[in-house]
């Protein structure tokens, strides 16, 4: 299976490439503005270009599935407009390019609590993006809504670093019942869920919370 990955240089993209090592059932073709650090033994290639060139690169990937792990923060973006340009506009741009290239399955990393009607700007943008992707006609659309992502990031995020340290305790002591969906998840486990969902055949739009992603992994015996 050929997977076109956008967002390879981020936490989830890096984890996906690391998890691909040793797998003979997938080949990753990453599309981005700069080369990512490839793990030794990874069966993948990089297609480099500016975002305006990505439709051609996504088409050249000849992929079965588009995986979108694009995302930024308000601090990095610098403004709400710049944040929306990445987390909504660029994500939708890539999705439209994938549909034009004949890709029928998309997996996108969103966020727990995403909702277009949310009063939280971050969550409202994520929700609007999910709704926009749902209108593009993918045969299958998998929307992942993880809580706090655990793993090593290249950029410094002090508050998130502190959250990662405290998250396992909160997961065990606080986040039960209806709050389980807010549990943290490691980027490597999220990557395994993505690989599992890439092989799912049922058509439709599927939203995956913490437990749904765990079930997807168990179905593959991974």
C-alpha positions in Angstrom: 0.0 0.0 0.0 1.3 3.4 -1.0 0.7 6.2 1.6 1.2 9.9 0.7 2.1 11.7 3.9 1.9 15.5 4.4 3.3 16.7 7.7 6.3 14.4 7.8 8.6 16.8 9.8 6.2 17.0 12.8 5.7 14.7 15.8 3.1 12.4 14.2 4.8 12.3 10.8 8.2 11.4 12.3 6.5 8.7 14.4 4.8 7.3 11.3 8.1 7.0 9.4 9.7 5.3 12.4 6.9 2.8 12.7 7.2 2.1 9.0 10.6 0.6 9.5 10.4 -3.2 9.1 6.9 -3.2 7.6 6.6 -4.7 4.1 2.9 -3.8 3.7 3.3 -0.1 3.3 5.5 2.4 1.4 5.4 6.1 2.5 5.9 8.9 0.0 6.2 12.1 2.0 5.4 15.5 0.4 6.8 18.7 2.1 8.8 21.9 1.8 12.0 20.4 3.2 13.5 17.0 3.7 12.7 15.1 6.9 15.2 13.0 8.8 14.5 9.5 7.5 14.9 6.6 10.0 17.4 4.0 8.9 15.7 1.2 7.0 12.5 3.1 6.2 10.8 2.2 3.0 9.9 5.7 1.9 10.8 8.6 -0.4 10.5 12.4 -0.1 9.0 14.7 -2.7 10.1 18.3 -2.0 8.5 21.5 -3.2 6.6 24.6 -2.1 2.9 24.2 -1.2 1.8 25.6 -4.6 3.6 22.5 -6.1 2.1 20.0 -3.8 -0.9 19.0 -6.0 1.6 17.8 -8.6 3.7 16.0 -6.0 0.6 14.4 -4.4 -0.4 13.1 -7.8 3.1 11.9 -8.5 3.0 9.8 -5.3 0.4 7.5 -6.9 -0.9 6.8 -3.4 -3.8 4.7 -2.2 -4.2 6.8 1.0 -3.5 10.4 2.0 -2.4 10.8 5.6 -2.4 14.5 6.7 -0.5 15.3 9.9 -0.2 19.0 9.2 -0.6 21.3 12.1 0.8 24.3 13.9 0.3 26.3 17.1 -1.0 29.8 17.7 2.5 30.7 19.1 4.3 29.4 16.0 1.8 30.8 13.5 1.7 34.2 15.2 -1.9 35.1 14.5 -5.3 33.5 14.1 -5.2 34.1 10.4 -1.8 32.4 10.0 -3.0 29.4 12.1 -6.1 29.0 10.0 -4.0 29.1 6.9 -2.2 26.0 7.9 -4.7 24.0 10.0 -7.7 24.6 7.7 -6.7 26.0 4.3 -3.5 24.0 3.7 -5.1 20.8 5.0 -8.1 21.3 2.6 -5.8 22.2 -0.2 -4.0 18.9 0.1 -7.2 17.0 0.4 -8.6 18.6 -2.8 -5.3 17.7 -4.5 -5.7 14.1 -3.4 -9.2 13.8 -4.7 -8.1 15.3 -8.0 -5.3 12.7 -8.1 -7.9 9.9 -7.6 -7.1 9.1 -4.0 -10.3 7.9 -2.3 -9.1 7.4 1.3 -7.9 10.1 3.6 -6.7 9.9 7.2 -6.4 13.2 9.1 -5.1 14.0 12.6 -7.4 16.5 14.2 -8.0 17.0 18.0 -10.3 15.8 20.7 -13.1 18.3 21.2 -13.0 19.6 17.6 -16.3 21.3 16.7 -17.1 24.1 14.3 -19.4 25.6 16.9 -16.8 25.6 19.7 -16.0 28.9 21.3 -12.4 27.9 21.5 -10.7 29.2 18.3 -8.4 26.2 17.9 -11.1 23.6 18.3 -13.5 25.6 16.0 -10.9 25.6 13.2 -10.3 21.9 13.7 -14.0 21.3 13.5 -14.5 23.4 10.4 -11.7 21.5 8.8 -13.3 18.2 9.5 -16.6 19.4 8.1 -14.9 20.7 4.9 -13.1 17.4 4.4 -16.3 15.5 4.7 -17.7 17.3 1.7 -14.9 16.4 -0.7 -16.3 13.0 -1.7 -13.7 10.6 -0.2 -14.9 7.0 -0.3 -13.5 6.7 3.3 -12.5 9.5 5.6 -10.9 8.7 9.0 -10.7 11.6 11.5 -8.4 11.0 14.4 -9.2 13.0 17.5 -6.4 12.4 20.0 -5.9 14.1 23.3 -2.4 15.4 24.3 0.2 13.8 22.1 3.3 12.4 23.8 6.6 12.2 22.1 9.7 14.3 21.3 9.2 17.4 19.4 11.9 19.4 17.7 10.4 22.8 18.7 10.3 23.9 22.4 6.8 23.7 23.9 7.3 24.2 27.7 3.6 23.9 28.7 3.1 20.8 26.5 6.3 19.3 27.9 4.9 19.7 31.4 1.6 18.2 30.3 3.4 15.2 28.9 5.0 14.5 32.3 1.7 14.8 34.1 -0.5 13.1 31.5 0.0 9.5 32.5 -1.0 10.2 36.1 -4.1 12.1 34.9 -5.0 9.3 32.5 -5.0 6.8 35.4 -6.5 8.8 38.1 -8.9 11.3 36.5 -9.8 10.5 32.9 -12.4 7.7 33.2 -15.9 7.1 31.8 -16.9 9.9 29.4 -13.6 11.6 30.0 -11.5 8.7 28.5 -11.5 10.4 25.1 -9.3 13.1 26.6 -6.6 10.6 27.5 -3.1 11.3 26.2 -1.6 9.1 23.5 1.9 8.5 22.3 2.7 9.5 18.8 4.0 6.0 18.1 0.7 4.5 19.1 -1.2 7.0 17.0 1.1 6.0 14.1 0.1 2.4 14.6 -3.6 3.3 14.5 -3.0 5.2 11.2 -1.4 2.1 9.6 -4.3 0.0 10.9 -6.9 2.3 9.5 -5.1 2.6 6.2 -6.0 -1.0 5.6 -9.7 -0.7 6.5 -12.1 -1.2 3.5 -15.5 0.0 4.8 -16.7 3.2 3.2 -17.9 6.3 5.1 -16.7 8.9 7.5 -15.3 7.7 10.8 -14.3 9.7 13.8 -11.8 8.0 16.2 -11.4 8.9 19.8 -8.9 7.3 22.3 -10.7 4.0 22.6 -11.6 3.7 18.9 -7.9 4.1 17.9 -7.0 1.4 20.4 -9.6 -0.9 18.9 -8.2 -0.3 15.4 -4.7 -1.3 16.6 -6.0 -4.5 18.2 -7.9 -5.5 15.1 -4.5 -5.8 13.3 -2.8 -7.6 16.2 -0.1 -4.9 16.0 
